[in-house]
Amino acid sequence: MSPVGGISRSCSLNFSLLLTIVVLASSFFFAQVTSLGISDPTPPPGDVSNSELQALLCLRLHLSNTSGALDSWKSSGNLDYCAWPGVTCSRSHASRVAELDLESAGLDGQIPPCIANLTFLTRIHLPNNQLSGEIPPELGALHRLRYLNFSSNHLSGTIPNTLSSCSHLQTIDLGINLIHGEIPLGLKECLNLQVIFLDHNKLYGNIPEGLGMLPNLSKLLLAGNNLSGNIPFSLGSSPSLTAVDLTNNRLTGGIPEGLGMLPNLSELILAGNNLSGNIPFSLGSSPSLTTVVLTNNSLTGGIPPFLANSSSLQFFEGNLLDGRIPESFTNLRGIIDMDLSRNNLSGEIPKFFESFSSLKLLNLSFNNLEGPIPTEGKYGSIYKGRFDSEGYTVAIKVFKLDQVGAPKSFVAECEALRNTRHRNLVKVITACSTCDTTGREFKALILDCMANEYGVGRKISTEGDIYSYEIMILEMLTGKRPTDEMFKDGLSIHKFVEKSFPQKICDIIDPSIIPNNEDDNAESNLDRENHAILGFWSCTMQLLKLGLSCSIETPRDRPTAQDVYSEVTTIKEAFSALRSREI
């Protein structure tokens, strides 16, 4: 959304707000020091208990919490800080704090450097809070640290290079934050690292080649960033790897052959990049690889027959795969979902799909395939065929009348379509009644959903499908139908949205979908609610912009189906990340 006010006014307000915060912070600090009885923040030399206590009180001073988890962290009252909520002391060193576990504690504020004064810490677990600011580089002094989890917060800044000094570190999880910059090369010095989760941040640059040389690395999750360059070939030399997720980055080049040779790799998720070349043959020889996700790349060549050994084939859509669907897929009789859409596959649709009794989703759209799609429904099948007399592609729904309830269902669907009023939905082309070769009677509906250009004699096209889909998006966001009485004298739903975009979108969005704050404790959740509302409007703006671009009158000016799918996926993931922070 556009900022309110000019630059000078905005700067003045920011400066005034900054002064207010400084004054309030000073008052708050003084009040806290007084109430906690802290007369000298520097502990006497050699007083271990006091040192640990002061470090915890310092942490308490910098963090506020809505759950009350830190309310008992006071120097007065219970002095046994090892019994405080979220604090666990070492068994071998009773007065030393070994673990901080404050997941979903409603923590707000910035992590202070004094956390590093708890020098015996082995575990820091603070996910699902509202922590902000940068990760203190002083954490590098925690040489005993094995586990670090700040995921699902609002942390910014970069990953401190000093973490390379934590030589015992086994797990680092900084996922779902606002961290930017490059992944520190120093992480390769943490030879004990087993899990690296840096997903859904703002990281950029190349994936360091040294990560593949970590001998114990088991899981690498870098999804949802802006990483570029090639997938390091060194990852194919990590024998302990079980899962790699590099979804939605800007990676290029081919898939390293070595990944398919890893003995323990079970999940390889590379969707939403710009990877090219053929799918490596080695992926089919991996003894443990069960999930392969290559959606939305630029992979070429045919579908390798060996992929029939995979338990999941619903994420191969959106590439440049060509050739026929392999006959080896006949071995996938237990598969539930299969999505091979938006490729360059050709030839006839294999008849063996008829025997796939467990199949619930079969998506072969946007290819060059021919023949019927034998997907059995409750009363019949839906086929995508060619209406030969006109050369149009249509949808044909067949109702088998020997099934109980089928005649009633046929009549009900005809009635529903007869009463439907939509500028992009033409009436049923025909409804016929005939018999098949076995003597069973069946009826068929032949229908289609068309864009405006179809009404003036143009042939059915992908651009028309894009138009219909995005008119639906505008309809859902505004709560108005294209056939609304207000749309007359040249005014369409497209022009209605276009006139209000972007400055006046608040006036046209359906009020029922706008989030509001129903929390009784609204004041304490103000930052979270503001973040959620801003995120909502950001996603809404992106959807409206996409809807406008796809419903342009001239078909050739509309984006491709792959571009639309990619954009909608990005918006969905941004909204999902927003929801996960609320949870």
Secondary structure, 3 states (H helix, E strand, C coil): CCCCCCHHHHHHHHHHHHHHHHHHHHHHHHHHHHHHCCCCCCCCCCCHHHHHHHHHHHHHHHEEECCCCCCCCCCCCCCCHHHCCCEEECCCCCCCEEEEECCCCCEEEECCHHHHHCCCCCEEECCCCEEEEECCHHHHHCCCCCEEECCCCEEECCCCHHHHHCCCCCEEECCCCCCEECCCHHHHHCCCCCEEECCCCEEEECCCHHHHHCCCCCEEECCCCEEEEECCHHHHHCCCCCEEECCCCEEECCCCHHHHHCCCCCEEECCCCCCEECCCHHHHCCCCCCEEECCCCEECCECCHHHHHCCEECCCCCCCCEECCCHHHHHCCCCCEEECCCCEEEEECCHHHHHCCCCCEEECCCCEEECCCCEECCCEEEEEEEECCCCEEEEEEEEECCCCCHHHHHHHHHHHHHCCCCCCECCCCEEEEEECCCCCEEEEEEECECCHHHHHCCCCCHHHHHHHHHHHHHHHHHCCCCCCCCCCCCCCHHHHHHHHCCCCHHHCCCHHHCCCCCCCCCCCCHHHHHHHHHHHHHHHHHHHHHHHHHCCCCHHHCCCHHHHHHHHHHHHHHHHHHHHHHC
